[in-house]
Amino acid sequence: MYRPKKIGFIVNPIAGMGGRVGLKGTDNVVDKAIELGAKPIAPQRALDALIKIKNLNHDKIKWYTVEGLMGESILRQSSFRDFDIVYTPKNPDKTSARDTKMACEKMLETGVDLILFCGGDGTARDIYEVVDKKTPMLGIPAGVKMHSGVFAINPDAAAKILKRYLDNELRIGEVELLDLDEEKYRNGVWEIKLYGTGLGLIEPTYIQSGKAVFHEVTDEEIKDEIAEYIIEEMKKDTDSLYILGSGSTLYHIGKKIGVDKTLLGIDAVYSMRQVGKDLNEKQLLELLNEYEKAKLVISPIGAQGFILGRGNQQLSPKVIKKIGIENIIVVATPSKLASTPILRVDTGDKKLDELFVKRGYMIVVIGYRLMKVVKFQREAT
């Protein structure tokens, strides 16, 4: 007799709220994020995935979820009716990591086949601490930082992965659970810790790999060449505001320009002078209203290929539309591109993501006046 798959469903309502306001995460700073005008993004990301799941395959799932914003309300909005509530938070308006862990314990008691969750690396870590290798996990990305190998590249991809799992087309395998120390991250220190090896779905197209960090002596020389090229462009294009993304390559460019570039933040330069440091979405929009022309210089995350939507949510759809896709400059060292064969975007705006994908490719600066054509993943949406 056919048995529907038992799927646990958990939403971290506050995941990703710190991104656009420049807090580089939400751990321990939720109230500050709200003060800065942050809005929840996880519920909508979860809803997008569930609506897609409903359209793709709705008769093979028995859901187990959490009362209220941590799951139930999203299932109801997406018209799922076959679900059981296994856990109720004591304070439904202010849920915590403890609620996530308690919900996972209850889900394991029901014998769930997989836990589908919406959040970031912190949420993945909380779930892993309970489930270990007892059941696989699949993440709908909604956090600021997502380096673990359990995440789909976007909500639509999560739906497609789940469908393939329900159709018995994917195998379960070991994946790394990683997390970034947010306190150090806010102070410009990138320290990723391996928390353990859990279970996930093995699917190379829609599942992101863990972030790769490259350390090669020759990279410094290449970064010098890339910096020389960008500086040359800035000196020719004196009317444009240059927005510099995060990461070591952009940090190197900032040092060569002579500005106080943040390693993991977004900064702005005009006429070789710094006019903005560690900017959030609101501050970026204010600068873009002040300056008539702007260009954005960004670098992909190694191995994953994301140029937008991972660790730089300050570069929101509003900011990107204001700058214009045609004014985006992608830079990367050849060693990074060797393990990053495709580019990806996950801005949170499907139509904007499709515009990138329809371009087919981006020209990536890999040295002084050296370029390489790198394709966008066509199955990104």
Order of alpha helices (4+ residues) and beta strands (2+ residues): beta-alpha-alpha-beta-alpha-beta-alpha-beta-alpha-beta-alpha-beta-alpha-beta-alpha-beta-alpha-beta-beta-alpha-beta-beta-alpha-beta-alpha-beta-alpha-beta-beta
